Amino acid sequence: MRKTFTVLIISTQIVFAQTTAQKLDAATKSLMESSAAVSSSLSLYVSDENGNSVYEYQGNKGLSTASTQKIFTAAAALEVLGKNYTYKTTSGYSGTVSGGTLNGNLFIASTGDPTLGSWRYDGYKPENFKQKLTAALKKSGITKISGDLVIDDSYFDHQTIPGGWPWDDLGNYYGAGVWGVNWRENQFDININGTEFKSFSYPLEGVKWLNDLKVAGSSDQSLIFTAPHSDVALINGTVPSKTVTVSGATPDPPLQLGVEVQQWLRESGIALSGKVITSSRLEIEGKTPMEFPKSNTILTYESPTMDKIVYWFLRKSINMYGETLIKTLGKEKKGDPGFKSGVAFLKEFWKSKGINPNMINFADGSGLSPQNYVSAKAEVQALLYAKKQPWFDAYYEGFPTQDNGLKMKSGTMRDTKSFAGYHTSKDGKKYVFSVIINNYQGSGSTELQKILNVLK
C-alpha cells in the first residue's frame, strides 16, 4: 500500500505539470497563430522556484526587452553596491570667509545622485536639500559670496544618453539622461491649454521653444525634443482642447540646480556677486573647470539607500535611475563611468552567475534602447539567482502587482511587450517566468497576460 500511495502522488504531480505545460502551450500557440502575430517573435520561459523548466517557447531567443531589462541592473546594483549604498552631494567653498563675506566661490558637487531633488522620498524632496544647504551656509557665517556659484558635474563623463536611444524618446521625461549632478530626476512639466504654454513646474533655464503642436483628438499625443546642453527645444504632435500636463527631459540639470540655488541664496539674504557656472559649460567655453576644494566642506548630503532607489526604479520604471546605476557600476568596478564600461560589467556579472552571454546582449541599463537583445530564459535565470540572495526582499518589493494579480515587472515599447516576475498559484506552486514579444500588431499586454493567467 505504501508503494502504491507513493506512485499515486508522483503520477498526480506529473499530470499537473503536463496540464500546466499543455495549457501554456495552447495559449501560446493561439497567440502566435493569430493574424496580429503573423510577423512576431516570442520568447517564453517558465520554471518552478527550484529552476526546473515547466514550459518554454523559444526560451533562448534574444529579443528587445523594453523595461524588463531593469531586473538585471537592479539585482546587480543590490549585490555589487549593496542595499545600504548611498550617493553623496557635497558643498564647499574656495577662498576665505571674513566678516561674513566669502572671498571665493561656492561649490556643489555630486557622485551622480539620481534622487537629488526627487519628489518620491519623504525627507529628500527639493525643499529638504534647500533647507540643509542654506542652514549650512548660515552656520558657516556666510552672508555674501564675492565669487561664483560652481556646479561641479564632472563625476561622470560627458555622455549623458546611452547610444541607441531613439531620438523620439530623448526629450520626453522617460528619456532623461544622466549627469554628474542630477536634479528633480532631470524632468520638468508643462501645463498646456490648446497649443499655449500656461505654466512650468519650475522656470526652465535658458531654453527657447519651437512649438508645432496641433489641437486634435481626446488624448495627449505630443512629443518633446531636447538634447543635452542644447538651449533649443521642440514640441510637436497633438493635444486635446482641454488643459494637459506634458513632461520633458531637462537639457542641462546641473545648470538648472544652479539657478535654483541662486534663488535660494537670494531668499535667504545671501548676496551672490558672481554668476552660476557648471564644469561642463566651462569646458564648452574652452575654459579650465575649477576643482572642488579639498577643504572647507560645509555640507555632505546623502541619498536614500540603494534598496529604496531600486524600489522606485522597478516600481515606476525610471530609466534615468537605470543608467545612473550603469555609470556607477562602471566607475566603481572598472574605473570608467562610460555607458559601454558599465554595460560590459553588467554582462560580465551575469555571465559569472551562469547565464549564457549570448542570451544577454545588453545595450543599456533600463531597456529603452531597442538594441537590447535578451532571452526569456536569461531573465528567468536572473530572477532565480536573485531569489536566493540576502537582498531579495528589497528586490522583490519593487515588482509591481499587475492587473491580473501577478507580481511582475513589465516592459513596453513600440510593438514590444514583456513581463518577468514571480507568482504563487492557488494551490501553492511557485513559478518564475518571463515572456517577451516583438513586432506584435495588437494589445501585447492583454495577450501576454492571457498566457500568464494559466499560472494562477
KALIN-V886422 format. One record per pair of residues at least 6 apart in sequence whose C-alpha atoms are under 6 Angstrom apart, sorted by the first residue. I is the first residue (numbers start at 0). J is the second residue. Records with the same first field share a line. If there is no record, write none. Layout:
I = J ; J
//
This chain:
20 = 54
26 = 450
35 = 440 ; 441
36 = 439
39 = 437 ; 438 ; 439
40 = 436 ; 437
41 = 435 ; 436
42 = 56 ; 57 ; 58 ; 60 ; 375 ; 434 ; 435
43 = 55 ; 56 ; 58 ; 375 ; 433 ; 434
44 = 55 ; 58 ; 375 ; 376 ; 432 ; 433
45 = 53 ; 54 ; 431 ; 432
46 = 52 ; 53 ; 430 ; 431
47 = 429 ; 430 ; 431
48 = 429 ; 430
58 = 375 ; 376
59 = 374 ; 376
60 = 374
61 = 358 ; 372 ; 373 ; 374
62 = 372 ; 373
63 = 369 ; 371 ; 372
65 = 366 ; 367 ; 410 ; 411 ; 412
66 = 365 ; 366 ; 410
67 = 408 ; 409 ; 410
68 = 365 ; 366
69 = 365
72 = 364
73 = 309
82 = 305 ; 306
83 = 304 ; 305
84 = 304 ; 305
85 = 302 ; 304
86 = 110 ; 112 ; 301 ; 302
87 = 109 ; 110 ; 300 ; 301
88 = 108 ; 109 ; 299 ; 300
89 = 107 ; 108 ; 298 ; 299
90 = 106 ; 107 ; 296 ; 297 ; 298
91 = 106 ; 295 ; 296 ; 297
92 = 104 ; 105 ; 106 ; 295
93 = 103 ; 104 ; 292
94 = 102 ; 103
95 = 101 ; 102
99 = 140 ; 141 ; 142
100 = 141 ; 142 ; 143 ; 144
101 = 144
102 = 145
103 = 146
104 = 146 ; 147 ; 148
105 = 148
106 = 148 ; 149 ; 150
107 = 150 ; 151
108 = 151
109 = 180
110 = 154
111 = 179 ; 180
113 = 181 ; 320
115 = 182
116 = 124 ; 125 ; 182 ; 183
117 = 124 ; 183 ; 184
118 = 124
135 = 297
142 = 269
143 = 269 ; 270
144 = 271
145 = 272
146 = 273
147 = 273 ; 274
148 = 275
149 = 276 ; 277
150 = 277
151 = 277 ; 278
152 = 179 ; 180 ; 278
153 = 179
154 = 179
155 = 179 ; 336
159 = 176 ; 177 ; 178
160 = 176
163 = 368
164 = 368
168 = 174
170 = 223 ; 224 ; 225 ; 247 ; 248
171 = 223 ; 247 ; 248
172 = 186 ; 246 ; 247 ; 248
175 = 185 ; 248 ; 319
176 = 319
177 = 323
180 = 253
181 = 252
182 = 252
185 = 248 ; 249 ; 252
186 = 247 ; 248 ; 249
187 = 246 ; 247
188 = 199 ; 200 ; 245 ; 246
189 = 198 ; 199 ; 244 ; 245
190 = 197 ; 198 ; 243 ; 244
191 = 197 ; 242 ; 243
192 = 241 ; 242
193 = 214 ; 240
194 = 212
206 = 230 ; 231
207 = 231
208 = 231 ; 232 ; 233
209 = 233
210 = 234
211 = 234 ; 235
212 = 235 ; 236 ; 237
213 = 237
214 = 237 ; 238 ; 239 ; 240
215 = 237 ; 238 ; 239
216 = 239
217 = 239
218 = 239
219 = 238
220 = 236 ; 237 ; 238
221 = 235 ; 236 ; 237
222 = 234 ; 235
223 = 233 ; 234
224 = 232 ; 233
225 = 232
226 = 250
227 = 250
228 = 250 ; 251
257 = 275
278 = 288
281 = 288
306 = 393
310 = 397
313 = 397 ; 398
314 = 397 ; 398 ; 399
318 = 365
321 = 364 ; 365
322 = 364
325 = 341 ; 364
326 = 336 ; 338 ; 341
328 = 341
329 = 335 ; 336 ; 340 ; 341
330 = 336
350 = 356
358 = 373 ; 374
359 = 373
360 = 371 ; 372 ; 373
361 = 371
362 = 370 ; 371
375 = 433 ; 434
379 = 432 ; 433
385 = 391
398 = 406 ; 407 ; 408
399 = 406 ; 407
400 = 406
405 = 422
406 = 420 ; 421
407 = 419 ; 420
408 = 418 ; 419
409 = 417 ; 418
410 = 416 ; 417
414 = 437 ; 438 ; 439
415 = 436 ; 437
416 = 435 ; 436 ; 443
417 = 434 ; 435
418 = 433 ; 434
419 = 432 ; 433
420 = 431 ; 432
421 = 430 ; 431
422 = 429 ; 430
423 = 429
424 = 455
//
